[in-house]
Amino acid sequence: MVRATQNRLYALIGTFTLTLAANAGWSQSLTWLGTLGGTESEATGVSADGSVVVGFVRFSGEARAFRWTQGGGMQQIPNTLGGTQSRAYGVSADGTVVVGWAFDSSFNTRAFRWTQATGMQDLGTLGGSLSFASGVSADGSVVVGYAWNASNQYRAFRWTQATGMQDLGTLGGNYGWAYGVSADGAVVVGRAADPNGYTRAFRWQNGVMQDLGTLGGDWSYAVAASADGTVVVGVAYDASRRQRAFRWTQVGGMQDLGTLGGASGWASGVSADGAVVVGTTINNANQYRAFRWTQAGGIEDLSQTYASLLANGSTLNGAAAVSPDGRYIVGWGYNAATNRNEGYLLDTGPRCTAHSGDVDNNGCVDDADLLAVLFAFGNSGSNLGREDVNCDGTVDDADLLTVLFNFGGGC
C-alpha cells in the first residue's frame, strides 16, 4: 500500500505544489498599526482573537492611549480624566475593556479602566496621589497594577468593582508593583521588595505572596502569567548580573530562556497554556529583537522566522504580549516603508493541534494530506502547522505513518 501510494504521490506533486505553497501563507500576516500622526507607537496588548490591539502613540514626547480594531483601525482613547497623556497596557479577552494610566487635571497619573460605555474610569489610589494599571483578567473584571499608599510608597494592587483597590503587600520590604494577572483574576504576578531591599519576582494568590527567586543574581520581576497562573514569565539577573528572560513553574523553578547571541533578554507575554513565551532580547549584533520561545523550538528571532512578511529593512524589535492561543503577537518594530517605529500585529497562523492525518482539515485524509507532510518532512520548530500531525515539534515518520494508517478516512 505504501509503495502504491508513493507512486501516486510522484504523479501528483506537480499538480499540488503551487496550491500547497499558497495555502501555507494564507494564515500568516503582519500589520503595522500606524501612529495617528505621531512620531511612533507601541502595541502592548491583544484580544484573544487578534481583532483588538491596545497601546500608545507618542506625540513630541507626550503619550496617548490607543485601541486598534480590524475594522476601524487605530483610534485614540479619549482621556476623560482631565489630563492629556495616557497609555494603555492591557485588554480583556473580548477586547471591550482596556486598562492603563492617564493624567488627571492635576497632572497626577491615575490607573484607568475603559469601556465604550463608561469611558475612562479612575480606579483611585491606595491613599497617595498616583496609580498605574498594567493588567486585566480575561473578562475585564479584575485589574492589577501599582499605586502610592499614604506614605508615598508604591504597592501592588488588585482591583474589582466590589472591593476597590486591595494592597497585596510586599515580600518584607516597603514597595511592590503588579504587572500581570491570570485569566480568572485569582493569581497576580509582579515584583516586590524583600527584607533586604532587593526586588524579587512574586506570585500572589489567596493573600499569600510567593518569592519566585532569581537566576543566580539578586534581582527579578514577573510580568505575565498563564491562564491558570501556574506558569510565570519575566526577567531576572543571573550570577553575572545580566538581565535574562525566564519562565517559572512550581516544579521547575526559574528557567533561563537564553538570548539570540547577546547578553540580555526580557519575557513579557505567555500563552494561556504556558507553552509560548514572547519578549525582547539582544542578538549577536547588539540589536533589539522580538523573540518567541517554545519548549520544542527554543528561542527564535521573529524577524527571521517571518522575514517573508517584512519589507527590506523592517524589523520586529520587541514583543509585548501574545494571545491566549499563542497565535497573535504584538509589540513594536521598525517599519522601513514609513521610516518610523510602529506597533505591529503579527498573525503567526493557527497553532498545532494533534489530529488523525487530515492536514488540510477538509474532512478527508487523502493525497493532499500526504503531500503536505512529505513537503514539510524533516522540518522542526514551533510554527509547523497541521503538517506536524502529532505536535511533537518535528515533521517525521510518525506524522507520515498517521496519515497512511488513516488514509481514506472521512472521504
Sequence and secondary structure as in RCSB ss.txt:
>XXXX:A:sequence
MVRATQNRLYALIGTFTLTLAANAGWSQSLTWLGTLGGTESEATGVSADGSVVVGFVRFSGEARAFRWTQGGGMQ
QIPNTLGGTQSRAYGVSADGTVVVGWAFDSSFNTRAFRWTQATGMQDLGTLGGSLSFASGVSADGSVVVGYAWNA
SNQYRAFRWTQATGMQDLGTLGGNYGWAYGVSADGAVVVGRAADPNGYTRAFRWQNGVMQDLGTLGGDWSYAVAA
SADGTVVVGVAYDASRRQRAFRWTQVGGMQDLGTLGGASGWASGVSADGAVVVGTTINNANQYRAFRWTQAGGIE
DLSQTYASLLANGSTLNGAAAVSPDGRYIVGWGYNAATNRNEGYLLDTGPRCTAHSGDVDNNGCVDDADLLAVLF
AFGNSGSNLGREDVNCDGTVDDADLLTVLFNFGGGC
>XXXX:A:secstr
 HHHHHHHHHHHHHHHHHHHHHHHHHT EEEE   TTSSEEEEEEE TTSSEEEEEEEETTEEEEEEEETTTEEE
E    SEEEEEEEEEE TTS  EEEEEEETTS EEEEEEETTTEEEE   BEEEEEEEEEE TTS  EEEEEEET
TS EEEEEEETTTEEEE   SSSS EEEEEE TTS EEEEEEE TTS EEEEEEETTEEEE   BEEEEEEEEEE
 TTSSEEEEEEEETT  EEEEEEETTTEEEE   BEEEEEEEEEE TTS EEEEEEEETTS EEEEEEETTTEEE
EHHHHTGGGS TT EEEEEEEE TTS EEEEEEEETTTTEEEEEEEE        SS TT SS   HHHHHHHHH
HTT BSS  GGGSTT SSB SHHHHHHHHHTTTTT 
